[in-house]
Amino acid sequence: MKFYYGGSKKEAYQNIACNKTFQHLCRYLYQHEQSILRDLKQNITMPDLEKTIDTAIELKLVLRENRRYRLMFPVVSKEMSITITQEDAFQVALKQLREESPANFLAALNYFYNLTQQDHFYGVMDSISLAGVAVLKSEELTLISGQVEESIRTLPQYFDALTKEQEAEKSDLYAIIGDVDPIYAGTQFAYIIQRVEQRKKVRPSIFTQALIMSEILATDESGTLQLKIPTLTSGGKNLITIPSDVFRWQLLFAKLLEDRKDNFIQYILLTKN
């Protein structure tokens, strides 16, 4: 079972999700609802079982009622995801997202990001393609990206992964910019992007390299830097009306990226002074 989580309890969720005892507990309770403690101890022999159960109860991930235990979070399967993607409302939202203006698409992507910042926790039993969303903000710009693959390809995704140092170190970006402060980096990115927009010369730097590696910038045949992604100065309005739960939105953007044959999508919102 793979876990997805976020919000104000993200750190606590992350700690327990990485706990092998909790993983065994969830698999067992998924298959055996309303188990008593004796059954759990017989089938899960880890010494920290009771402590893990208490932590899960505190986080409202497990319910203890009448001396019986059950999972409190949703667990989704491949069949459930297929059913959702076949719903009329989902298909309408997908069609609308394909046809949205850049400003409204950005608004929908930002709405998706805000959903992921709310407390949520769920499990996935099967291999399901789900999209994630990440944001890098500074005073001058907001970089926002949605992606389906686990390898780190975008700058927002990279800086999000810096909180999990081992993940960030696996990225090629780490060899270029390391653990640079995200606010300082955002300022440098904004300066370079604005100069490219104004067709001004940009000096080589690690930040320019990072923008090229993350496919925000590219060089044309003459060696001139060009922007590869949409740059906006204001957002639009989110018009997507599917239910506001993280799993549906992860499915929605994963399906969109699959249709586009892309692994990620990214936008720039510049703050004009």
Backbone hydrogen bonds, N-H to C=O, Kabsch-Sander energy under -0.5 kcal/mol:
donor,donor_aa,acceptor,acceptor_aa,energy
2,K,124,V,-2.5
4,Y,122,Y,-2.6
6,G,120,H,-1.7
10,K,7,G,-1.7
13,Y,9,K,-3.1
14,Q,10,K,-2.8
15,N,11,E,-2.3
16,I,12,A,-2.0
17,A,13,Y,-2.6
18,C,14,Q,-1.5
19,N,16,I,-1.1
20,K,18,C,-0.5
23,Q,19,N,-2.0
24,H,20,K,-2.3
25,L,21,T,-2.6
26,C,22,F,-2.7
27,R,23,Q,-2.0
28,Y,24,H,-2.4
29,L,25,L,-2.8
30,Y,26,C,-2.1
31,Q,27,R,-1.3
32,H,28,Y,-2.1
34,Q,69,Y,-0.7
35,S,32,H,-0.6
35,S,69,Y,-1.3
37,L,67,R,-0.6
40,L,36,I,-1.9
41,K,37,L,-2.7
42,Q,38,R,-1.9
43,N,39,D,-1.5
44,I,40,L,-2.3
45,T,43,N,-0.5
49,L,46,M,-1.3
52,T,48,D,-2.6
53,I,49,L,-2.6
54,D,50,E,-2.4
55,T,51,K,-2.2
56,A,52,T,-2.5
57,I,53,I,-2.3
58,E,54,D,-2.3
59,L,55,T,-1.9
60,K,57,I,-1.5
61,L,56,A,-3.1
62,V,56,A,-1.2
63,L,70,R,-3.0
65,E,63,L,-0.6
65,E,68,R,-2.8
68,R,65,E,-1.5
69,Y,35,S,-2.7
70,R,63,L,-1.7
72,M,61,L,-2.9
73,F,61,L,-0.7
76,V,123,G,-2.8
81,S,77,S,-2.0
82,I,78,K,-2.2
83,T,79,E,-2.2
84,I,80,M,-2.1
85,T,81,S,-2.3
86,Q,82,I,-1.2
87,E,84,I,-1.4
91,Q,87,E,-2.2
92,V,88,D,-2.5
93,A,89,A,-2.2
94,L,90,F,-2.4
95,K,91,Q,-2.3
96,Q,92,V,-2.4
97,L,93,A,-2.4
98,R,94,L,-2.0
99,E,95,K,-1.3
100,E,96,Q,-0.7
100,E,97,L,-0.7
105,F,101,S,-2.8
106,L,102,P,-2.5
107,A,103,A,-1.8
108,A,104,N,-2.2
109,L,105,F,-2.6
110,N,106,L,-2.4
111,Y,107,A,-2.1
112,F,108,A,-2.3
113,Y,109,L,-2.0
114,N,110,N,-2.5
115,L,111,Y,-2.0
116,T,112,F,-1.7
117,Q,113,Y,-0.8
117,Q,114,N,-0.6
118,Q,115,L,-1.5
120,H,6,G,-1.8
122,Y,4,Y,-2.3
123,G,74,P,-2.5
124,V,2,K,-2.6
125,M,76,V,-2.6
128,I,126,D,-0.9
130,L,128,I,-0.7
131,A,250,Q,-1.7
132,G,147,Q,-3.1
134,A,145,S,-2.4
136,L,143,L,-2.9
138,S,141,L,-2.5
142,T,269,L,-2.4
143,L,136,L,-3.0
144,I,142,T,-0.5
144,I,267,Y,-2.1
145,S,134,A,-2.5
146,G,265,I,-2.7
147,Q,132,G,-2.0
148,V,263,N,-2.4
149,E,263,N,-0.7
153,R,151,S,-0.6
158,Y,154,T,-2.2
159,F,155,L,-2.6
160,D,156,P,-1.9
161,A,157,Q,-1.9
162,L,158,Y,-1.0
163,T,160,D,-1.1
164,K,161,A,-2.2
167,E,164,K,-1.4
168,A,161,A,-0.8
168,A,164,K,-1.5
169,E,165,E,-2.2
170,K,166,Q,-0.7
170,K,167,E,-1.0
171,S,168,A,-1.7
174,Y,171,S,-1.1
175,A,171,S,-0.5
175,A,172,D,-0.7
176,I,172,D,-0.5
176,I,173,L,-1.0
177,I,173,L,-2.7
178,G,173,L,-0.7
178,G,174,Y,-1.2
180,V,177,I,-1.4
185,A,181,D,-2.6
186,G,182,P,-2.5
187,T,183,I,-1.9
188,Q,184,Y,-2.0
189,F,185,A,-2.8
190,A,186,G,-2.5
191,Y,187,T,-2.1
192,I,188,Q,-2.2
193,I,189,F,-2.8
194,Q,190,A,-2.5
195,R,191,Y,-1.9
196,V,192,I,-2.3
197,E,193,I,-2.5
198,Q,194,Q,-1.9
199,R,196,V,-1.4
200,K,195,R,-3.2
209,Q,205,S,-2.3
210,A,206,I,-2.1
211,L,207,F,-2.0
212,I,208,T,-1.9
213,M,209,Q,-2.9
214,S,210,A,-2.1
215,E,212,I,-1.6
216,I,211,L,-2.6
217,L,211,L,-1.9
218,A,226,Q,-2.1
220,D,224,T,-2.4
223,G,220,D,-2.0
226,Q,218,A,-3.2
228,K,216,I,-3.0
229,I,216,I,-0.7
232,L,268,I,-3.2
236,G,103,A,-2.0
239,L,237,K,-0.6
245,D,243,P,-1.9
249,W,245,D,-1.6
250,Q,246,V,-2.6
251,L,247,F,-2.2
252,L,248,R,-2.5
253,F,249,W,-2.2
254,A,250,Q,-1.7
255,K,251,L,-2.6
256,L,252,L,-2.1
257,L,253,F,-2.4
258,E,254,A,-2.1
259,D,255,K,-2.4
260,R,256,L,-2.0
261,K,257,L,-0.6
261,K,258,E,-0.8
262,D,257,L,-2.5
265,I,146,G,-2.6
267,Y,144,I,-2.5
268,I,230,P,-2.0
269,L,142,T,-2.7
270,L,232,L,-3.2
270,L,268,I,-0.6
271,T,140,E,-3.1
272,K,270,L,-0.7
273,N,271,T,-0.5
